[in-house]
Amino acid sequence: MIQIIKWALVLLLTTLSLFAQETFSNKEGSKYEFTLLKDLEATPVENQNRTGTCWSFSALSYMESEIIRLGHKPVDLSEMYIVRNAYIGKAESYLRMNGMFNFGQGGAFHDVPWVLNRYGIVPEHVYMGLNYGYDKHNHNEMNSALKGMLEAFNKKPQNKKLTKNWKKAFTEVVDAYLGDLPDEVTNFTFTEDGKTYNPISYAKSLGLNMDDYISLTSYTHHPFYSQFVLEVPDNWAMKSSYNLPIDELMEVMEYAINNDFTFAWGADVSEKGFSAKDALAILPEDVNTIQEKGNSAEFFNSDGKEKVKNAFVQPVKERWISQQERQDAFDEQTTTDDHGMHITGMVKDQNGSKYYIVKNSWGTKYNERDGYFYASFPYVQFKTMNIQIHKDALPKGIKEKLGIK
């Protein structure tokens, strides 16, 4: 009961701090005047720190909101439990493809269902993933060690074949950094709320059906209303997304928020108009309204550059992007699979323009909005790679076009 009250207070205080005023802005001194349209429940913002594991943080944040939406008590799930098991899956794929495959810290939203269905899940406090002595996540050394091992295994130095020991050796290195786990997942037991679980039984207790969650995207090099494997390096599991025209994908996102569904959002964050520090992602028609100075590569991106001029302190006219422009950016690789986030609501500015409320995973001190920012509809239309969403969040007509029941 104490834990339930604690989580309820955290959620309430977070909401109050973000949206207590009748109107609010993106930062001190800004002339943006936002009015809240929809604010859906989410668990507290976390910090991926020096890792490329945004996909785990965002997808689990989304699942935590789904658990709340479905009427269960809030939980804090272990991102690093997901990451640990995904590393092993990536290694298997890398070697099966004779090294002609991506291996790294990145992943995709569907990696969370991939892990939950095979290995279950545990609460954050049961598996912190910080066995290497840091108080914040940093996978640089571990990733270098793992990649070196796989490259050596791929050369097959032992009679030109893989031994049966490679997986054990690889797993032991992962566990040396993140934390030891038993060979059999059902042997890993822990107590939560006075009950004993293993990861499989705990996952079942959450009330989630992983088959209910789908990925949606929008590109013309595959037929609309079909499924295809999105060709991005981090899609190591080779899972498919449903393909919609961009207008219909935008319709799905707004319909979902208006009907109390949040969703995970995968997007390119390399545009000048993306500034989580300024709590905005915008697409100015006049690019000269944004200039950058300085340089930073924190969180595996350049968002640390200082943005100057007026686009982040006063609304400017934004450009609307066509389906062809989206496709050109994907084909030219100026839109890439950069970052996973969690969309939890919607606001409008004083001009009536709408923005999504985006929960990030760079901690609460990165900007003045406690780790959240606002992404304009034009930015989302242009830079969305894919979303993960519950199938019941789709409008009926679109659901029928996709053949989803």
N, C-alpha and C positions, 0 to 999 in steps of 0.2 A: 504493500500500500504506500509506504514511504517513497519507493522508487517511482510509482505512478504519479504521486503528487509532485515530486521533483521534476519529472519530465514535463508535466502540465504547466508548472511555473516557468520552466525554461522556454517552452513554446510561447506562452503568453507574454513574457517579458521581451522575447525577441520581436514578436509582432508589434508590441507597444512601442519599442524603441525605434523600429523602422517606420511606422506609419501612425504615430500618435497624433501628428498634426493634421489639420484639414487639408492643407497642401504641404508639399515637401519638395526638396530639391536633391540633386545628385551630389552636391558638395557645398561647403561654405563659400559664399560669394557668388554663386551661380544664379542666373536668372531663370533657369528651368523651374516651372511650377507644375509638379505632378499631383494628380488626383488619383486615388486608389480606385480601381475598378473591380479587382478580384485578388484576394490574398489567401492562398491555400496553405494548409499546415505542412511544415517541414521541420526536420530535426536540425540541431545546431550546425553551423558552418564548421567544417574541419579543414585541415591543412595537409595537402599532399607533399609539401615541401620540395626537396630536391629529388623528385621521382617523376617518371612519365606515366603515372598511374591514375590520371584524371578519370579515365574510363571506369575504374573501380569505385572511386569516390562518388562520381556523379550517378552511376547506375544504382549503387547501394543507397544513396540519398533518395533517389526516386523510389526504390523499393520500400524504404522506410516510410515515405509518404503514402505509398500504397497500403501499407499495413495499417496506418492511421485511418485512411479513407475507408478501409474495409471494417473498421470498428474495433480494431485490436489496440492494445496499449502500445505506446511508442517504444521502440527498441533502438539500440545503437549497435549496428552490425560491424563485423571485422572486415575492413577493406583488405588487410594484408592476408587474411585467410584465403580470400578470393585470389589475390595476386600470387600467393605461394603455389596454389594448385594450377593456376593458369600458366605459370612459368614451366611447369612440368609438361603440360599439354603443348605449349609452344615448342619445347625441346623435341618432343616426339615428332611433331609436324616438320620441324627443321631437318631432322635426320631422315625421315621418310622421303623428303624431297631432295635428298643428297646435298643439303646446304643451299639449294636454290630457292630460299624462302626467307622471309623476314624473321629475325629474332631480336627482341629488344624489350623495353619496358612498356611499350604501348600495347593497347588492346582495343576492344570494342564493347559496346553495351551488352551484346549477347554473350560475352564471356561470363557474365554473372549467372544467367540461367545454365550455361554449360557447366559451371562449377557446382551450382546448387543441385542440379540433377544427379551429379556423380559423387560429390563429396559433402553435400549439405553446407551448413553455415554455422558460425558460432558468434556470440556477442563479442564486442570490441574488447571488453576487459579480460576475456578468456584467451585471446590471441592478439597481442598488440603488434607483433611483427617487428620488434625493436631489440632482437637478441644480440645486436652488435654494439650495444652500449650507448647509443645516441638517445636523446629524448625527442628527436624529430626524424622523420623518414629521409633517408639518403641511400639510394641504390647504386650509386656510381661504381664503387668498388665491386659490389656483388655482381652487377651486370657485366663488368669487364671480365671477371673470373668465369662467369657462366658462359659467356660468348667464346672465350678462349678454350674452355673445355669442349664445347660443341664443335668448334673448328677442328680440334684435335681428334675427336671421335669420328668426324666425318671423313678424315683421311684414312680411317680403318687400318691402323698400323698393325693390328693383331691378325695376321694371316688374311688380310684384305676383307675382313668382316667385323661387324660389331660384336662385342662380347655381350653376355647377358648381364654384365655388371655395370654398364654405362649409366643406366637409369638410377641405380642405387647410389653410385658415386655422385651423380648430378644432384639428386634429391638431398643428399647429405650436405652438400655445399649450400643449397637453398636454405635448408633448415638451420645450418650454422649461423646464417645471418638473420633469418626471420623467426626461428623458433622450432624446436623439435616436435614432430607429430608422429603418432604410431603408423606402422605400415598399413594396418587395417583401420579405416576411418571409424568403424563401429566400436573400436577399442578405446577411442578418445571420449571420455565421459567428463561431464562437468555439471555443476549445480546452478540452476537459475530459478529464482522465485520459489525456492524450496523443493524443486523437482530435479531429478537427474535426467540428463539428456546425453545423447551423442550428436554429432553434427547433422546426421540424417534425420533423427527424430526431432531435433530442434527446428530444422528447416520446415518440417511438416507442421509443426505447431504454429507457425507464423500465418498460416491460412492463405498462402500464395500458390497459385497454379502457374508455373512457368510457361505453359502452353498458351496462356492468355496474352502474352506479351510479344509484340511484333515490332519490326523495324520498317520505317517508311522513308523513302527518298524520292528524288525527282531529277531524272536525267534522260535525255532523248536518245542516247546510243543504245538503249534497250526499249522494247515496246512498253507503253503505259499499260497499267492494270495487270502487269505480269510481275514475276519475281526474278531477281538476278543477284549474283554475288557482287557486291560493291567492290570495285577494284582499287582498294587502298592497302598499303603495306601492312597495317595493323590488323587486318581481317584474316588473321592466321587460321581461324576456325572455319573460314570459307562459308559463313552463314549468309543467307539471302535476305534481301529487303524487298518490300512491295514498292512498285514504281508508280507515282502519281504525277499528273501535271502540277506545276508549282502552285497554281491558283487553288487547286484542291488540297494540296499539302498545307498551304496557309489556312484554308478553311478548317481542316482537321485540327490544327493547333489552337485556333481561336475557339472553336466549338468545344474542344477538350477543356480548356481553362474555364469557359463559361459554364460548363457542366461538372465542375469540381474534380477534374482529372489533371494532375500534373504530368510532366513527361521529361525524359532525358533528352538532351539536345547536344548533338555533335556538330561542330562548326569550325570554320576557318577563323582564326583570330589574328591574322597577319595584316589586316587592313589598317590604315592610318586612323580610321574612325573607331577602331576598337581601343578602348582605354579603361580597363577595369579599375585603374587608379582613380580615374575621374568618374567611375561608376556609370559609364555610358558605352554603348556600341551603336554607332550611327553611320550613315552613308551620305555625307554632304554632296550636294550637286556640284558645288564649287570646292574642289579639293584644297584650294588655297586658304580656306578657312581653318585648316589644320596644318600646323608645322610641328616638327619634332626636333628635339635637341637632347644630347646625351645618349647613353646606351646602357642597356641592362639585359641580362639573359636569365633573370630569375624565373623559376617555374618553367624552364624550357621555352621561353618566348621572349619577345622584345618589348613587352608591355611596360617595362620600367622606364622607357624613354619619356621624358617630359613632353607633354603636348601643349603647345602654345597657340595663341590666337583665340578666336571667339566661339568656335563650334561646341566647346565643352562647357561654356558658361552662358550661352544663349541659343535657343533653338534656331536652326538654319534650314533652308529648303533642302530636302533630300531627294535623291533620284530613285526612280522605281525601275526595277530590273526585269527584263524579259526572260522567257525560258531559254532563248538562244544565248543571251549574255551569260546566264548561269552555266550553260553547257560549254561555251567558249572558255570560261574561267577554269572549269574542271579539266577540259582537254589541254589547255595551256599550262595547267598545274599552278595557276595562281590562286586557285581554291584548293586547299589540301586539308587532310584530316588532322587538324591541329589539336582540338581540345574538346573534352566532354564536360557538360554542365547540366544543371537541373532547372527547368522552368517551372515556377511555382505561382505565378500570378500575372496581373496585367495592370498597367497604369496608363493615363493619358496626360499630355502636357497642356499648357494653356491655349494651344492652337488646335486642340482636338486630336493630335497625332497620338497613336498608340504605341506602347512599348511593352515588352514582356519583362517581368521580374525574373532575374536569373540568379540562382544560388551557385556561387563558385566554390572552389576547394583550395583557395590560397590563404586561408585563415581570415580572421575578423579585423586585423589591423592594416590590411592592404589598402583600404580606402575608408571613406567616411560613412559608408552604408553597411558597416558590419559584415563585409565580405560579399554583399549582393551588388548587382548592377542592373541597368535597364538597357535592353536591346530593342532598337526601333524595328518596326515591321519591315521597312526596306532592307535593313541590315540582315534580318532573319531570312527574308525572301532570297537574298543574294548568296549568303554565306552558309546556309544550312546544308550540311552533308547528309545527315539522317537524324531521325528521332526514334526513340524507343517508347512505346505507348501501349496501354491496355487496349485490346481490340474493341471493348465496349465504349471507348472514348471517340470512336469514329461516327460521323453522321450515317444514318441508315443507308442513304443512297450510295455513298462512297464504299461503305462496307459491302454492299451488294455488287458493285462493280469489281471489287477485288475478290469476290467469291468467299468472303470470310463469314463464318456462321457464329 
